Amino acid sequence: MPAKPPQAAGRPKDAGESKGASKPCPECGKPASPATAPFCSPRCRDVDLNRWLSGKYVIPGRETDPEDAE
C-alpha cells in the first residue's frame, strides 16, 4: 500500500479559503468572516471603529514643544 504524501506547509491554499479567515477576530476571538475580515461580524467591526473614534486607541508620539510648532 503506497504511503500518503505529507502535507507541505507551503502548499497552495484552496480557492475557498481567504487569508483573513485563519486569524481570530481581534475583538472577541471567534474565527474571522471573509465578509468582515479581520473581524467576525459587523458588530465587532463597529465596536473597534467606535474605540478609534472615541480616542480609546492612541498611537503614542513625541510631545511637541512650542518652538516645534513654528
C-alpha positions as CSV (number, residue, x, y, z in Angstrom):
1,M,0.0,0.0,0.0
2,P,1.6,3.3,-1.0
3,A,2.2,5.9,1.7
4,K,0.2,9.1,1.8
5,P,2.3,12.1,0.7
6,P,3.0,14.5,3.6
7,Q,1.1,17.8,3.5
8,A,3.6,20.5,2.8
9,A,3.5,23.7,4.8
10,G,3.9,25.7,1.6
11,R,1.1,24.1,-0.3
12,P,-1.3,26.4,-2.2
13,K,-4.5,27.4,-0.4
14,D,-7.8,26.1,-1.5
15,A,-9.9,28.5,-3.6
16,G,-12.5,28.8,-0.8
17,E,-10.0,29.9,1.9
18,S,-9.3,33.5,2.5
19,K,-6.3,34.9,4.3
20,G,-8.5,36.7,6.9
21,A,-10.3,33.5,7.9
22,S,-7.2,31.9,9.5
23,K,-6.8,34.6,12.3
24,P,-9.2,35.1,15.1
25,C,-11.3,38.3,15.5
26,P,-9.3,40.9,17.4
27,E,-12.4,41.8,19.5
28,C,-13.9,38.5,20.6
29,G,-11.5,35.8,19.4
30,K,-14.0,33.9,17.1
31,P,-12.9,32.9,13.6
32,A,-12.9,35.9,11.2
33,S,-15.5,36.1,8.5
34,P,-14.3,36.8,4.9
35,A,-17.0,39.4,4.5
36,T,-15.9,41.4,7.5
37,A,-12.2,40.4,7.8
38,P,-10.4,40.7,10.1
39,F,-13.5,40.8,12.3
40,C,-16.1,38.0,12.8
41,S,-19.1,40.3,12.4
42,P,-20.2,43.8,11.6
43,R,-20.8,44.3,15.3
44,C,-17.2,43.6,16.2
45,R,-16.1,45.8,13.4
46,D,-18.2,48.7,14.7
47,V,-17.0,48.2,18.3
48,D,-13.4,48.6,17.0
49,L,-14.3,51.7,15.0
50,N,-16.1,53.2,18.0
51,R,-12.9,52.7,20.1
52,W,-10.8,54.5,17.5
53,L,-13.3,57.4,17.2
54,S,-13.7,57.8,20.9
55,G,-10.0,58.0,21.5
56,K,-9.5,54.8,23.4
57,Y,-6.9,53.7,21.0
58,V,-4.0,56.1,20.9
59,I,-0.8,55.9,18.9
60,P,2.0,57.3,21.1
61,G,4.1,60.0,19.7
62,R,6.6,62.5,21.0
63,E,5.5,65.6,22.8
64,T,5.7,68.8,20.8
65,D,7.4,71.9,22.1
66,P,6.0,75.4,21.4
67,E,9.2,76.0,19.4
68,D,8.5,73.0,17.2
69,A,5.1,74.4,16.2
70,E,6.6,77.2,14.2
